Amino acid sequence: MPTLLVLDFDGTMTDAEAEGAPFRAGYLDDLCMLVGRPAGDPEILAIADAVEAELAAAPAAHPFLWMGRAVAPATVDPYLRMVPIAHRVLDRFEAIPSALDRGRLLGGVLYKYNYGKTLGRPVFRANAGLALSQVAARATWIVTNSDTHHVAGKVMSLAAAYPNVQPLGERVRGMARKFDVDDRWEGVAAELPLPGLDRPVLLRRHAYHDILAALLRDHGATWSDLVVVGDIFELDLAMPLALGARVGLVASTRTPAYERAFVEAHPRARIIDDLAEIPAFAFGAL
């Protein structure tokens, strides 16, 4: 059977910290406005810095919550970290007490508005263009939580320097809903325990599964033929690993130690410290 490679994109092929700086700054300014403070208010900025320090010091204790469920570590990238920061700010000023209203505002309106500030200035990790150019002629897809067209645009921005990446611009599946957990679906075990993490990793990411399953069908492949590479084990890799795929975790200084240790110990998983390792990991010698 052919190998099918699936790549996450934001944070995996890009430097989320550098690329997300305008997102963070704009989001904090919006929070200032919501609680009646001027843009750049020192107290709001201090709250943000304090929350980020707490997350970095104990990532296992601070999950990212989605629809009331712990679905990822909150510390990994600026987009996820902004949610606990926002809750702390709103709590401090007793603003928007409704959980439903907060969810719609923080994960919807403010996220989309400020994510738009990162477009047109992608910041790629080292060797992103090289890796993508080497796998674009093979069975390779990008599956991302982000908007399809936004990510396709980032891919195509590499085409001037790496013309071989162009086919990947047509192979992006966005809005993968990797955060969504569907307890009614029984296509995989409900949970995966990780040493060093008190809560279980929730595996039933049904929408994400269905995208991967459709790609496998299209390529005449099985789960054991699948290789998935991403930067957040819990979102990108845990479910496909449980179904038999091989996975590569693109690590950063913010990767939780418990994720790194689990991946290093698993026979079908490895740490990717350099994106140039991806082609050989997925397809062997090219």
Secondary structure, 3 states (H helix, E strand, C coil): CCCEEEECCCCCCECHHHHCHHHHHHHHHHHHHHCCCCCCCHHHHHHHHHHHHHHHHCHHHCEEEECCEEEEECCCCHHHHHHHHHHHHHHHCCCCCCHHHHHHHHHHHHHHHHHHHHCCCCCECCCHHHHHHHHCCCCEEEECCCCHHHHHHHHHCCCCCCHHHHHHHHCEECCCCCCCCCCCCCCCCCEECCCCCCCCEECCCHHHHHHHHHHHHHCCCCHHHEEEEECCHHHHHHHHHHCCCEEEEECCCCCCHHHHHHHHHCCCEEEECCHHHHHHHHHCCC
